[in-house]
Amino acid sequence: MGTVEPDQGFSAALRSATWSDHGDNEGSSYMSALVEGRLGQAEYAVLVAQLYHVYDVLEQAADQMAGDPVAAAFDFADLRRRAALQADLAFFYGPDWAERIALNEATRRYCDRLGEVCFDWAGGFVAHHYTRYLGDLSGGQYIARQVERSLGIGAGDDGVRFYRFPGKPKGYKDRYRALLDAAPWDEREKDRIISEVKLAYRLNAEVTAELSRELHIEPAA
C-alpha cells in the first residue's frame, strides 16, 4: 500500500491516511441533526444504545488482550466507556434499560468485525480502539457540548457521562500517540492497521446512516 513514509511517525501517518474516512460519519444526516439541535432526547438515546454494544465488545476484547504487551498498553483504565454508557442508558431508559435496547443491523456488522479482529490481533484491536477512543477525546467533546446545549441535559453529567473523562483529553491523546509511534510494527503491519482503521470509520458511519433511515432524518435544507 505504501501509506506510511519511513521518516513519518505512525500517529501522524495514521491520522493523515484516514482523515477523509473520519469525515464520513460527521457528515451523516443523523450526526448533522444531532449537533444542529434538531433531535430530541429519544433520538439521541438510540445512538447511546448502539454505542453501548460496540464498547461492550471492544472492552471485552481489551480484557482478552490484557496479556499482549503491545495491545494492553493502549487500554488506559480512564478511557473505558462501558460503565459511563450504562449510566447514560439508565438516565434515558430507566433501570430496565438492558431490556429496552437492541442492536440495529449496522451495529451488528460493526460488532461482528470487532469480534473477528480485536480478540487475537494486536493491530486490529488498536485500530478499532484508536478509532473509537481518540474520537471520543476529540470530536466527541464538541458533540457533548452540542448535546448538552440542544437537549438541555448534562447537569451533574447525567446523560453525557460517556463524554466525561477524569483527566484532560490532551494528556490522553499525547500519551496514545506516543504509544503509536513507539509500537514495534513494520511497514506492512502499519498498512494493515491503516486499512482496518478505514474500515472502522466506514462501519461507524454505517451505524449513523442506519439511524438516519430508521428515524427518517433528512439533511438540513
Backbone as a chain_set.jsonl record, in Angstrom:
{"seq": "MGTVEPDQGFSAALRSATWSDHGDNEGSSYMSALVEGRLGQAEYAVLVAQLYHVYDVLEQAADQMAGDPVAAAFDFADLRRRAALQADLAFFYGPDWAERIALNEATRRYCDRLGEVCFDWAGGFVAHHYTRYLGDLSGGQYIARQVERSLGIGAGDDGVRFYRFPGKPKGYKDRYRALLDAAPWDEREKDRIISEVKLAYRLNAEVTAELSRELHIEPAA", "coords": {"N": [[0.816, -1.209, 0.0], [2.027, 1.216, 0.714], [1.554, 3.445, 2.387], [2.658, 4.646, 4.647], [5.2, 6.898, 5.285], [8.722, 6.433, 5.608], [10.088, 8.246, 7.345], [8.178, 9.376, 8.857], [6.248, 9.727, 11.777], [4.165, 7.15, 13.136], [1.676, 7.827, 14.256], [1.056, 10.318, 13.125], [1.06, 9.609, 10.426], [-1.05, 7.793, 10.364], [-3.23, 9.375, 11.075], [-3.224, 11.176, 8.905], [-3.622, 9.447, 6.711], [-6.182, 8.525, 7.112], [-7.897, 10.614, 7.296], [-9.919, 11.597, 5.526], [-11.725, 9.494, 5.656], [-12.557, 9.691, 8.252], [-14.253, 11.861, 8.188], [-16.604, 10.911, 7.06], [-18.586, 9.921, 8.813], [-19.178, 12.196, 10.325], [-20.513, 13.739, 8.518], [-23.003, 12.601, 8.204], [-26.605, 12.457, 7.996], [-27.832, 12.017, 10.434], [-25.832, 12.714, 12.401], [-25.397, 15.357, 11.706], [-27.92, 16.445, 12.253], [-27.978, 16.005, 14.993], [-25.869, 17.619, 16.105], [-26.762, 20.05, 15.288], [-28.949, 20.505, 16.805], [-31.425, 19.409, 16.181], [-32.581, 17.11, 17.071], [-34.354, 15.153, 19.519], [-34.307, 13.968, 22.975], [-35.003, 11.239, 22.907], [-34.241, 10.425, 20.349], [-31.503, 10.862, 20.461], [-30.82, 9.061, 22.495], [-31.032, 6.606, 21.237], [-28.697, 6.438, 19.728], [-26.808, 6.293, 21.813], [-27.463, 3.798, 22.804], [-26.693, 2.122, 20.665], [-23.942, 2.601, 20.654], [-23.248, 1.529, 23.111], [-23.304, -1.269, 22.712], [-21.174, -1.58, 20.933], [-18.948, -0.699, 22.46], [-19.088, -2.509, 24.518], [-18.317, -4.94, 23.334], [-15.756, -4.189, 22.459], [-14.421, -3.618, 24.845], [-14.563, -6.045, 26.113], [-12.79, -7.33, 24.44], [-10.487, -5.921, 25.143], [-10.076, -6.896, 27.714], [-9.481, -9.535, 27.045], [-7.12, -9.179, 25.64], [-5.314, -8.397, 27.526], [-2.924, -9.599, 28.239], [-1.26, -9.165, 26.138], [1.659, -7.589, 25.103], [1.772, -5.319, 23.464], [-0.891, -4.493, 22.692], [-2.136, -4.221, 25.229], [-1.019, -1.952, 26.356], [-2.377, 0.198, 25.303], [-4.802, 0.24, 26.502], [-6.017, 2.265, 28.463], [-7.138, 2.694, 31.698], [-8.74, 4.889, 32.388], [-9.993, 5.523, 30.04], [-11.96, 3.681, 29.437], [-15.323, 3.051, 28.575], [-17.686, 1.677, 29.094], [-19.057, 1.553, 31.62], [-19.811, 4.23, 31.906], [-21.522, 4.519, 29.722], [-23.524, 2.734, 30.485], [-24.569, 4.125, 32.673], [-25.582, 6.397, 31.376], [-27.522, 5.191, 29.763], [-29.257, 4.237, 31.713], [-30.173, 6.663, 32.64], [-31.63, 7.606, 30.417], [-33.384, 5.476, 29.752], [-34.193, 4.213, 32.065], [-34.056, 1.886, 34.923], [-34.377, -0.615, 33.775], [-33.015, -0.629, 31.397], [-31.421, -2.414, 29.884], [-33.147, -4.27, 28.861], [-34.507, -2.858, 27.021], [-33.116, -1.976, 24.848], [-31.647, -2.54, 21.614], [-29.504, -3.953, 19.097], [-29.055, -2.379, 15.939], [-28.929, -3.393, 12.47], [-26.586, -2.451, 11.265], [-24.962, -1.892, 13.458], [-24.699, -4.454, 14.405], [-23.135, -5.626, 12.382], [-20.814, -4.123, 12.735], [-20.069, -4.892, 15.354], [-19.642, -7.588, 14.856], [-17.362, -7.48, 13.255], [-15.54, -6.427, 15.094], [-15.403, -8.625, 16.782], [-14.099, -10.405, 15.118], [-11.479, -9.412, 14.713], [-10.358, -8.153, 16.973], [-9.769, -9.662, 19.235], [-7.596, -11.296, 19.022], [-5.63, -10.167, 17.498], [-3.28, -7.807, 17.784], [-2.823, -5.433, 16.329], [-5.29, -5.099, 15.032], [-6.993, -4.762, 17.212], [-5.956, -2.346, 18.263], [-6.449, -0.666, 16.086], [-9.28, -0.415, 16.023], [-9.759, 0.428, 18.625], [-8.344, 2.856, 18.681], [-9.846, 4.295, 16.753], [-12.318, 4.629, 18.039], [-11.783, 5.653, 20.749], [-9.929, 7.805, 20.504], [-11.477, 9.399, 18.95], [-13.547, 9.988, 20.757], [-12.18, 11.58, 22.543], [-11.626, 13.753, 21.043], [-13.422, 14.96, 18.6], [-15.678, 14.056, 19.929], [-15.878, 15.584, 22.237], [-16.781, 18.033, 21.361], [-19.281, 17.243, 20.354], [-20.495, 16.536, 22.756], [-20.822, 19.042, 24.031], [-22.666, 20.219, 22.279], [-24.826, 18.482, 22.543], [-25.514, 18.801, 25.247], [-26.298, 21.48, 25.186], [-28.39, 21.601, 23.248], [-30.218, 19.622, 24.018], [-30.677, 20.163, 26.619], [-29.536, 18.786, 28.749], [-27.178, 17.355, 31.094], [-26.644, 18.391, 33.563], [-24.875, 17.71, 36.378], [-23.685, 15.747, 34.948], [-25.433, 13.766, 34.099], [-26.66, 11.767, 31.53], [-24.657, 12.481, 29.747], [-22.359, 11.22, 30.487], [-20.778, 9.512, 29.076], [-19.03, 11.097, 27.591], [-17.329, 12.165, 29.438], [-14.223, 12.386, 31.021], [-11.725, 11.479, 33.456], [-9.314, 12.925, 33.355], [-7.532, 15.519, 31.462], [-8.362, 15.701, 28.023], [-6.227, 16.16, 26.16], [-3.9, 15.189, 27.395], [-4.319, 12.409, 27.465], [-4.472, 11.931, 24.707], [-1.928, 12.693, 23.79], [-0.307, 10.814, 25.095], [-1.302, 8.485, 23.959], [-0.685, 8.77, 21.234], [2.072, 8.767, 21.394], [2.477, 6.114, 22.091], [1.574, 4.859, 19.744], [3.561, 5.714, 17.971], [5.755, 4.443, 19.037], [5.246, 1.739, 18.862], [6.082, -1.631, 17.924], [5.78, -2.168, 15.045], [6.155, -3.263, 11.704], [6.403, -1.86, 8.324], [4.546, -3.131, 6.693], [2.689, -4.129, 8.545], [1.791, -1.752, 9.652], [0.454, -0.678, 7.457], [-1.611, -2.545, 7.253], [-2.988, -1.959, 9.596], [-3.777, 0.672, 9.13], [-5.581, 0.211, 7.028], [-7.512, -1.201, 8.447], [-8.4, 0.735, 10.236], [-9.602, 2.492, 8.448], [-11.709, 0.857, 7.64], [-13.017, 0.654, 10.095], [-13.942, 3.287, 10.449], [-15.762, 3.365, 8.335], [-17.617, 1.422, 9.132], [-18.581, 2.596, 11.456], [-19.756, 4.896, 10.353], [-21.799, 3.687, 8.933], [-23.484, 2.891, 10.972], [-24.608, 5.333, 11.945], [-25.76, 6.155, 9.584], [-27.736, 4.227, 9.268], [-29.293, 4.867, 11.486], [-30.209, 7.33, 10.62], [-31.924, 6.532, 8.596], [-33.75, 4.901, 10.004], [-34.942, 6.719, 11.741], [-35.923, 8.515, 10.017], [-34.541, 10.85, 9.24], [-33.809, 13.701, 7.542], [-31.432, 15.447, 5.445], [-30.399, 18.751, 6.417], [-32.107, 21.593, 5.167]], "CA": [[0.0, 0.0, 0.0], [2.94, 2.349, 0.709], [0.869, 4.581, 3.002], [3.462, 5.255, 5.702], [6.534, 7.337, 4.913], [9.685, 5.931, 6.59], [10.522, 9.25, 8.317], [6.991, 9.952, 9.48], [5.733, 8.989, 12.911], [2.974, 6.416, 12.74], [0.453, 8.531, 14.658], [0.778, 11.34, 12.107], [0.733, 8.914, 9.179], [-2.377, 7.209, 10.525], [-4.191, 10.479, 11.021], [-3.256, 11.693, 7.543], [-4.136, 8.445, 5.773], [-7.591, 8.206, 7.392], [-8.618, 11.853, 7.571], [-11.146, 11.681, 4.731], [-12.643, 8.484, 6.174], [-13.063, 10.222, 9.517], [-15.33, 12.805, 7.924], [-17.819, 10.279, 6.537], [-19.598, 9.85, 9.86], [-19.55, 13.539, 10.742], [-21.41, 14.322, 7.535], [-24.259, 11.876, 8.094], [-27.793, 13.245, 8.346], [-28.078, 11.878, 11.869], [-24.883, 13.499, 13.189], [-25.66, 16.773, 11.436], [-29.111, 16.826, 13.014], [-27.646, 15.993, 16.419], [-25.078, 18.783, 16.506], [-27.518, 21.264, 14.969], [-30.039, 20.65, 17.749], [-32.694, 19.025, 15.556], [-33.033, 15.839, 17.635], [-34.761, 15.137, 20.914], [-33.595, 13.01, 23.822], [-35.258, 9.858, 22.477], [-33.421, 10.148, 19.161], [-30.116, 10.764, 20.902], [-30.659, 7.847, 23.297], [-30.849, 5.461, 20.331], [-27.259, 6.383, 19.424], [-26.131, 5.806, 23.018], [-27.709, 2.355, 22.869], [-25.846, 1.439, 19.681], [-22.556, 2.704, 21.11], [-23.02, 0.607, 24.224], [-22.994, -2.595, 22.184], [-19.827, -1.516, 20.359], [-17.948, -0.629, 23.536], [-19.151, -3.748, 25.281], [-17.452, -5.91, 22.654], [-14.38, -3.695, 22.424], [-13.81, -3.729, 26.175], [-14.325, -7.472, 26.316], [-11.537, -7.611, 23.736], [-9.401, -5.368, 25.955], [-9.831, -7.873, 28.776], [-8.844, -10.695, 26.42], [-5.785, -8.815, 25.17], [-4.553, -7.83, 28.641], [-1.597, -10.196, 28.307], [-0.474, -8.816, 24.955], [2.474, -6.444, 25.51], [1.503, -4.135, 22.645], [-2.293, -4.078, 22.804], [-2.514, -3.857, 26.596], [-0.531, -0.614, 26.684], [-3.338, 1.189, 24.829], [-6.036, 0.131, 27.279], [-5.971, 3.119, 29.639], [-8.327, 2.485, 32.526], [-9.578, 6.085, 32.366], [-10.71, 5.652, 28.772], [-13.05, 2.709, 29.293], [-16.591, 3.776, 28.483], [-18.862, 0.838, 29.282], [-19.8, 1.966, 32.814], [-20.416, 5.537, 31.632], [-22.655, 4.287, 28.834], [-24.58, 2.127, 31.286], [-25.188, 5.198, 33.457], [-26.369, 7.216, 30.461], [-28.7, 4.419, 29.367], [-30.181, 4.253, 32.852], [-30.76, 8.003, 32.659], [-32.594, 7.75, 29.333], [-34.352, 4.387, 29.638], [-34.572, 3.687, 33.356], [-33.245, 0.775, 35.424], [-34.515, -1.8, 32.924], [-32.517, -0.229, 30.082], [-30.853, -3.532, 29.12], [-34.251, -4.961, 28.198], [-35.195, -1.935, 26.116], [-32.249, -1.57, 23.733], [-31.277, -3.624, 20.702], [-28.613, -3.573, 18.015], [-29.554, -2.365, 14.579], [-28.121, -4.296, 11.645], [-25.26, -1.878, 11.052], [-24.205, -2.105, 14.688], [-24.372, -5.882, 14.458], [-21.983, -5.844, 11.496], [-19.676, -3.495, 13.412], [-19.668, -5.765, 16.458], [-19.103, -8.821, 14.27], [-15.98, -7.212, 12.842], [-14.736, -6.35, 16.317], [-15.18, -9.993, 17.241], [-13.187, -11.093, 14.203], [-10.089, -8.935, 14.662], [-9.866, -7.464, 18.171], [-9.505, -10.56, 20.346], [-6.352, -12.049, 18.861], [-4.689, -9.419, 16.65], [-2.999, -6.546, 18.48], [-3.024, -4.325, 15.405], [-6.722, -4.927, 14.829], [-7.53, -4.185, 18.442], [-5.558, -0.939, 18.348], [-7.131, 0.071, 15.019], [-10.644, -0.087, 16.436], [-9.635, 1.19, 19.871], [-7.947, 4.2, 18.253], [-10.956, 4.942, 16.061], [-13.349, 4.998, 18.99], [-11.413, 6.443, 21.919], [-9.363, 9.091, 20.094], [-12.622, 10.196, 18.523], [-14.241, 10.46, 21.954], [-11.364, 12.614, 23.162], [-11.504, 14.884, 20.112], [-14.731, 15.427, 18.168], [-16.694, 13.711, 20.912], [-16.034, 16.665, 23.207], [-17.653, 19.022, 20.704], [-20.626, 16.67, 20.335], [-21.027, 16.63, 24.12], [-21.281, 20.415, 24.279], [-23.87, 20.454, 21.497], [-25.911, 17.689, 23.137], [-25.918, 19.485, 26.479], [-26.979, 22.734, 24.859], [-29.627, 21.426, 22.486], [-31.167, 18.757, 24.706], [-30.896, 20.641, 27.983], [-29.101, 17.797, 29.722], [-25.785, 17.49, 31.462], [-26.491, 18.794, 34.957], [-24.324, 16.584, 37.119], [-23.203, 14.794, 33.946], [-26.432, 12.788, 33.703], [-26.939, 11.721, 30.104], [-23.462, 12.72, 28.935], [-21.182, 10.655, 31.16], [-19.957, 8.9, 28.032], [-18.03, 12.049, 27.104], [-16.571, 12.701, 30.561], [-13.009, 11.647, 31.382], [-11.148, 12.033, 34.686], [-8.234, 13.853, 33.056], [-7.649, 16.366, 30.28], [-8.242, 14.92, 26.793], [-4.927, 16.296, 25.501], [-2.925, 14.305, 28.019], [-4.558, 11.051, 26.97], [-4.144, 11.855, 23.279], [-0.464, 12.745, 23.64], [0.221, 9.511, 25.522], [-1.746, 7.484, 22.989], [0.094, 8.96, 20.011], [3.428, 8.308, 21.676], [2.45, 4.648, 22.007], [1.501, 4.506, 18.323], [4.867, 5.952, 17.352], [6.748, 3.518, 19.603], [4.846, 0.342, 18.676], [7.073, -2.349, 17.102], [5.166, -2.667, 13.823], [6.858, -2.955, 10.46], [5.589, -1.067, 7.408], [3.417, -3.941, 6.23], [1.691, -4.17, 9.608], [1.198, -0.416, 9.75], [-0.511, -0.555, 6.368], [-2.778, -3.346, 7.632], [-3.706, -1.223, 10.633], [-4.429, 1.803, 8.456], [-6.744, -0.339, 6.316], [-8.532, -1.561, 9.43], [-8.973, 1.992, 10.732], [-10.526, 2.952, 7.406], [-12.902, 0.025, 7.753], [-13.702, 1.034, 11.331], [-14.681, 4.512, 10.19], [-16.906, 3.043, 7.481], [-18.605, 0.719, 9.951], [-19.175, 3.605, 12.332], [-20.626, 5.732, 9.528], [-22.983, 2.902, 8.586], [-24.389, 2.911, 12.127], [-25.392, 6.571, 11.962], [-26.587, 6.171, 8.371], [-28.927, 3.43, 9.552], [-30.134, 5.662, 12.386], [-30.87, 8.347, 9.799], [-33.049, 5.877, 7.908], [-34.741, 4.447, 10.983], [-35.613, 7.865, 12.345], [-36.397, 9.371, 8.918], [-33.881, 12.146, 9.365], [-33.385, 14.234, 6.252], [-30.415, 16.504, 5.539], [-30.944, 20.085, 6.622], [-32.359, 22.316, 3.909]], "C": [[0.854, 1.266, 0.0], [2.363, 3.591, 1.353], [1.778, 5.354, 3.946], [4.84, 5.617, 5.175], [7.526, 6.916, 5.997], [10.062, 6.936, 7.673], [9.352, 9.915, 9.029], [6.541, 9.099, 10.648], [4.413, 8.326, 12.552], [1.693, 7.143, 13.125], [0.068, 9.591, 13.631], [0.379, 10.697, 10.788], [-0.675, 8.346, 9.225], [-3.447, 8.286, 10.422], [-4.342, 10.995, 9.594], [-3.942, 10.732, 6.578], [-5.624, 8.193, 5.945], [-8.443, 9.458, 7.577], [-9.933, 11.937, 6.802], [-12.178, 10.66, 5.206], [-13.316, 8.973, 7.447], [-14.262, 11.127, 9.284], [-16.631, 12.184, 7.473], [-18.932, 10.254, 7.578], [-20.084, 11.242, 10.255], [-20.551, 14.164, 9.782], [-22.738, 13.608, 7.394], [-25.42, 12.763, 8.522], [-28.05, 13.195, 9.847], [-27.151, 12.784, 12.666], [-25.067, 14.984, 12.946], [-26.854, 17.254, 12.243], [-28.817, 16.901, 14.504], [-26.924, 17.265, 16.829], [-25.792, 20.096, 16.197], [-28.732, 21.447, 15.872], [-31.399, 20.284, 17.191], [-33.234, 17.687, 16.066], [-33.451, 16.021, 19.087], [-33.998, 14.073, 21.686], [-33.79, 11.576, 23.352], [-34.401, 9.487, 21.283], [-31.941, 10.053, 19.519], [-29.868, 9.471, 21.668], [-30.451, 6.617, 22.431], [-29.377, 5.329, 19.944], [-26.489, 5.838, 20.622], [-26.286, 4.29, 23.126], [-26.831, 1.596, 21.889], [-24.379, 1.463, 20.125], [-22.269, 1.742, 22.254], [-22.625, -0.777, 23.711], [-21.574, -2.638, 21.614], [-18.77, -1.541, 21.456], [-17.957, -1.881, 24.398], [-18.235, -4.794, 24.654], [-15.998, -5.462, 22.708], [-13.699, -3.836, 23.782], [-13.718, -5.178, 26.644], [-13.017, -7.875, 25.632], [-10.34, -7.088, 24.52], [-9.054, -6.316, 27.097], [-9.07, -9.081, 28.222], [-7.39, -10.41, 26.06], [-4.891, -8.27, 26.285], [-3.144, -8.396, 28.747], [-0.721, -9.886, 27.115], [0.331, -7.55, 25.251], [2.237, -5.177, 24.703], [0.083, -3.636, 22.877], [-2.629, -3.56, 24.191], [-2.087, -2.436, 26.954], [-1.529, 0.473, 26.3], [-4.621, 1.212, 25.664], [-5.916, 0.935, 28.567], [-7.258, 2.917, 30.426], [-9.277, 3.672, 32.455], [-10.411, 6.207, 31.095], [-11.906, 4.714, 28.66], [-14.405, 3.406, 29.46], [-17.818, 2.96, 28.855], [-19.698, 1.288, 30.481], [-20.486, 3.308, 32.6], [-21.628, 5.391, 30.724], [-23.818, 3.642, 29.577], [-25.313, 3.188, 32.112], [-26.059, 6.084, 32.572], [-27.635, 6.482, 30.026], [-29.726, 4.352, 30.493], [-30.881, 5.601, 32.954], [-31.872, 8.121, 31.613], [-33.72, 6.712, 29.37], [-34.848, 3.842, 30.977], [-33.782, 2.456, 33.74], [-33.337, -0.504, 34.584], [-33.987, -1.545, 31.513], [-32.026, -1.404, 29.251], [-31.93, -4.302, 28.358], [-34.894, -4.115, 27.113], [-34.344, -1.491, 24.939], [-31.883, -2.788, 22.891], [-30.346, -3.085, 19.626], [-29.416, -3.383, 16.731], [-28.585, -3.193, 13.718], [-26.72, -3.759, 11.396], [-24.381, -2.062, 12.283], [-23.82, -3.57, 14.831], [-23.164, -6.198, 13.569], [-20.708, -5.281, 12.113], [-19.168, -4.415, 14.522], [-19.1, -7.087, 15.947], [-17.652, -8.622, 13.85], [-15.068, -7.078, 14.063], [-14.421, -7.755, 16.826], [-14.167, -10.741, 16.396], [-11.731, -10.693, 14.398], [-9.526, -8.404, 15.974], [-9.442, -8.382, 19.309], [-8.191, -11.325, 20.217], [-5.351, -11.383, 17.919], [-4.482, -8.05, 17.285], [-3.255, -5.344, 17.579], [-4.492, -4.046, 15.144], [-7.387, -4.309, 16.042], [-7.211, -2.701, 18.511], [-6.27, -0.116, 17.28], [-8.527, 0.498, 15.449], [-10.663, 0.719, 17.73], [-9.302, 2.647, 19.553], [-9.131, 4.948, 17.65], [-12.002, 5.44, 17.043], [-12.83, 6.0, 20.023], [-10.746, 7.77, 21.556], [-10.46, 10.0, 19.567], [-13.391, 10.77, 19.704], [-13.503, 11.634, 22.591], [-11.259, 13.868, 22.299], [-12.896, 15.389, 19.734], [-15.842, 15.125, 19.15], [-16.918, 14.802, 21.936], [-16.896, 17.791, 22.649], [-19.102, 18.523, 20.692], [-21.272, 16.797, 21.716], [-21.567, 18.019, 24.407], [-22.575, 20.708, 23.525], [-25.068, 19.711, 22.082], [-26.424, 18.368, 24.409], [-26.759, 20.717, 26.173], [-28.343, 22.484, 24.222], [-30.672, 20.592, 23.207], [-31.429, 19.188, 26.146], [-30.555, 19.618, 29.031], [-27.648, 18.056, 30.095], [-25.579, 17.946, 32.89], [-26.015, 17.585, 35.766], [-23.85, 15.464, 36.227], [-24.24, 13.768, 33.516], [-26.739, 12.909, 32.214], [-25.745, 11.934, 29.217], [-22.198, 12.18, 29.613], [-20.232, 9.992, 30.164], [-18.808, 9.803, 27.609], [-17.126, 12.589, 28.207], [-15.391, 11.791, 30.904], [-12.4, 12.279, 32.622], [-10.075, 13.086, 34.434], [-8.503, 14.675, 31.816], [-7.489, 15.517, 29.021], [-6.859, 14.997, 26.148], [-3.888, 15.356, 26.097], [-3.08, 12.866, 27.553], [-4.124, 10.921, 25.514], [-2.637, 11.874, 23.047], [0.158, 11.399, 24.01], [-0.105, 8.43, 24.49], [-0.9, 7.578, 21.715], [1.546, 8.537, 20.206], [3.513, 6.787, 21.607], [2.376, 4.183, 20.553], [2.869, 4.652, 17.659], [5.915, 4.943, 17.829], [6.431, 2.051, 19.341], [5.761, -0.366, 17.677], [6.49, -2.969, 15.836], [6.02, -2.326, 12.62], [5.891, -2.257, 9.504], [4.379, -1.844, 6.898], [2.314, -3.972, 7.279], [1.031, -2.806, 9.781], [0.164, -0.202, 8.651], [-1.773, -1.368, 6.653], [-3.629, -2.602, 8.653], [-4.431, -0.026, 10.027], [-5.678, 1.325, 7.715], [-7.869, -0.677, 7.288], [-9.175, -0.316, 10.042], [-9.955, 2.551, 9.712], [-11.83, 2.157, 7.452], [-13.699, 0.405, 8.996], [-14.509, 2.312, 11.137], [-15.904, 4.241, 9.319], [-18.008, 2.349, 8.283], [-19.325, 1.68, 10.885], [-20.148, 4.485, 11.559], [-21.897, 4.993, 9.145], [-23.985, 2.867, 9.733], [-25.237, 4.176, 12.113], [-26.225, 6.718, 10.695], [-27.859, 5.368, 8.592], [-29.855, 4.153, 10.525], [-30.876, 6.747, 11.607], [-32.087, 7.759, 9.103], [-34.147, 5.485, 8.88], [-35.574, 5.595, 11.523], [-36.129, 8.856, 11.305], [-35.844, 10.786, 9.018], [-33.361, 12.576, 7.993], [-32.282, 15.267, 6.452], [-31.081, 17.873, 5.732], [-31.091, 20.786, 5.275], [-31.272, 23.348, 3.684]], "O": [[0.489, 2.267, -0.616], [2.657, 4.699, 0.906], [1.683, 6.578, 4.037], [5.567, 4.757, 4.678], [7.217, 7.024, 7.183], [10.331, 6.539, 8.806], [9.533, 10.913, 9.728], [6.46, 7.876, 10.529], [3.634, 8.863, 11.764], [0.711, 7.081, 12.384], [-1.109, 9.745, 13.304], [-0.528, 11.176, 10.108], [-1.408, 8.41, 8.238], [-4.458, 8.102, 9.744], [-5.458, 11.225, 9.128], [-4.741, 11.144, 5.737], [-6.273, 7.697, 5.024], [-9.603, 9.358, 7.978], [-10.957, 12.31, 7.374], [-13.378, 10.931, 5.163], [-14.493, 8.703, 7.687], [-15.186, 11.157, 10.097], [-17.668, 12.848, 7.493], [-20.089, 10.534, 7.262], [-21.276, 11.439, 10.493], [-21.346, 15.018, 10.176], [-23.537, 13.979, 6.534], [-25.248, 13.697, 9.305], [-28.434, 14.193, 10.456], [-27.614, 13.543, 13.517], [-24.914, 15.788, 13.865], [-26.818, 18.328, 12.843], [-29.35, 17.764, 15.2], [-27.32, 17.922, 17.792], [-25.468, 21.133, 16.774], [-29.467, 22.425, 15.733], [-32.42, 20.783, 17.664], [-34.233, 17.186, 15.55], [-32.973, 16.914, 19.785], [-33.155, 13.368, 21.131], [-32.852, 10.779, 23.39], [-33.89, 8.37, 21.202], [-31.211, 9.249, 18.939], [-28.818, 8.85, 21.508], [-29.766, 5.68, 22.842], [-28.866, 4.213, 19.844], [-25.602, 5.0, 20.453], [-25.345, 3.588, 23.497], [-26.282, 0.547, 22.228], [-23.666, 0.469, 19.987], [-21.168, 1.2, 22.352], [-21.695, -1.386, 24.239], [-20.858, -3.622, 21.797], [-17.812, -2.312, 21.388], [-16.924, -2.263, 24.948], [-17.47, -5.457, 25.354], [-15.107, -6.268, 22.975], [-12.509, -4.146, 23.845], [-12.881, -5.502, 27.487], [-12.237, -8.658, 26.174], [-9.294, -7.735, 24.56], [-7.881, -6.516, 27.41], [-8.137, -9.582, 28.85], [-6.534, -11.288, 26.162], [-3.818, -7.736, 26.006], [-2.257, -7.739, 29.291], [0.439, -10.296, 27.075], [-0.254, -6.531, 25.617], [2.473, -4.075, 25.199], [-0.115, -2.471, 23.223], [-3.335, -2.56, 24.32], [-2.734, -1.788, 27.777], [-1.535, 1.55, 26.897], [-5.433, 2.127, 25.527], [-5.734, 0.364, 29.642], [-8.35, 2.967, 29.859], [-10.495, 3.488, 32.46], [-11.42, 6.912, 31.076], [-12.79, 4.957, 27.838], [-14.599, 4.229, 30.354], [-18.912, 3.52, 28.924], [-20.92, 1.393, 30.373], [-21.612, 3.51, 33.055], [-22.643, 6.057, 30.925], [-24.976, 3.973, 29.321], [-26.537, 3.148, 32.233], [-27.153, 6.48, 32.975], [-28.702, 7.088, 29.933], [-30.93, 4.406, 30.244], [-32.056, 5.667, 33.317], [-32.935, 8.673, 31.896], [-34.87, 7.025, 29.06], [-35.82, 3.088, 31.015], [-32.924, 2.012, 32.977], [-32.47, -1.373, 34.677], [-34.447, -2.159, 30.55], [-32.194, -1.402, 28.032], [-31.65, -4.914, 27.327], [-35.739, -4.605, 26.364], [-34.805, -0.707, 24.11], [-31.82, -3.913, 23.388], [-30.395, -1.903, 19.285], [-30.351, -4.138, 16.463], [-27.542, -3.634, 14.201], [-25.766, -4.533, 11.323], [-23.191, -2.355, 12.163], [-22.736, -3.888, 15.322], [-22.276, -6.952, 13.967], [-19.645, -5.896, 12.022], [-17.97, -4.681, 14.612], [-18.177, -7.64, 16.545], [-16.812, -9.496, 14.066], [-13.94, -7.572, 14.05], [-13.299, -8.031, 17.25], [-13.456, -11.613, 16.897], [-10.838, -11.529, 14.265], [-8.313, -8.22, 16.079], [-8.814, -7.922, 20.262], [-7.724, -11.932, 21.181], [-4.33, -11.981, 17.581], [-5.4, -7.23, 17.319], [-3.837, -4.35, 18.015], [-4.898, -2.888, 15.044], [-8.243, -3.435, 15.913], [-8.092, -1.887, 18.787], [-6.658, 1.023, 17.542], [-8.911, 1.652, 15.257], [-11.506, 1.6, 17.898], [-9.917, 3.562, 20.101], [-9.386, 6.101, 17.998], [-12.516, 6.549, 16.896], [-13.388, 7.089, 20.154], [-10.976, 8.77, 22.236], [-10.391, 11.22, 19.715], [-13.839, 11.916, 19.656], [-14.122, 12.563, 23.112], [-10.846, 14.924, 22.779], [-13.488, 16.17, 20.48], [-16.838, 15.846, 19.206], [-18.025, 14.943, 22.456], [-17.652, 18.426, 23.385], [-20.03, 19.278, 20.981], [-22.452, 17.127, 21.829], [-22.655, 18.159, 24.966], [-23.474, 21.362, 24.054], [-26.181, 20.235, 22.115], [-27.632, 18.489, 24.61], [-27.784, 20.967, 26.806], [-29.336, 23.093, 24.618], [-31.872, 20.814, 23.04], [-32.305, 18.638, 26.813], [-31.19, 19.565, 30.085], [-26.975, 18.88, 29.476], [-24.456, 17.899, 33.393], [-26.695, 16.56, 35.819], [-23.633, 14.346, 36.694], [-23.952, 12.959, 32.635], [-27.034, 13.99, 31.705], [-25.799, 11.602, 28.033], [-21.094, 12.646, 29.331], [-19.024, 9.927, 30.394], [-17.721, 9.315, 27.3], [-16.24, 13.398, 27.93], [-15.55, 10.58, 31.056], [-12.537, 13.484, 32.83], [-9.939, 14.034, 35.208], [-9.558, 14.556, 31.192], [-6.576, 14.694, 28.95], [-6.367, 13.99, 25.639], [-3.078, 14.788, 25.365], [-2.093, 12.185, 27.278], [-3.492, 9.937, 25.128], [-2.131, 11.144, 22.195], [1.047, 10.908, 23.314], [0.725, 7.57, 24.193], [-0.455, 6.559, 21.188], [2.174, 8.01, 19.287], [4.501, 6.237, 21.121], [3.042, 3.22, 20.176], [3.276, 3.797, 16.873], [6.854, 4.63, 17.098], [7.281, 1.195, 19.582], [6.173, 0.237, 16.685], [6.681, -4.158, 15.581], [6.553, -1.22, 12.526], [4.714, -2.079, 9.818], [3.309, -1.271, 6.696], [1.135, -3.856, 6.945], [-0.172, -2.728, 10.031], [-0.887, 0.391, 8.894], [-2.879, -0.932, 6.333], [-4.857, -2.619, 8.574], [-5.577, 0.252, 10.381], [-6.72, 1.976, 7.775], [-9.043, -0.464, 6.984], [-10.371, -0.319, 10.334], [-11.026, 3.032, 10.081], [-12.916, 2.72, 7.319], [-14.927, 0.469, 8.949], [-15.641, 2.408, 11.612], [-16.965, 4.825, 9.54], [-19.189, 2.658, 8.126], [-20.537, 1.582, 11.078], [-21.237, 4.789, 12.046], [-22.961, 5.604, 9.041], [-25.193, 2.819, 9.504], [-26.457, 4.102, 12.255], [-27.288, 7.34, 10.725], [-28.938, 5.775, 8.159], [-31.076, 4.059, 10.398], [-32.033, 7.048, 11.9], [-33.141, 8.391, 9.025], [-35.329, 5.707, 8.619], [-36.778, 5.451, 11.736], [-36.695, 9.895, 11.646], [-36.57, 11.773, 8.898], [-32.563, 11.873, 7.373], [-32.203, 15.893, 7.509], [-32.193, 18.105, 5.259], [-30.288, 20.585, 4.364], [-31.298, 24.063, 2.682]]}, "num_chains": 1, "name": "protein.A"}
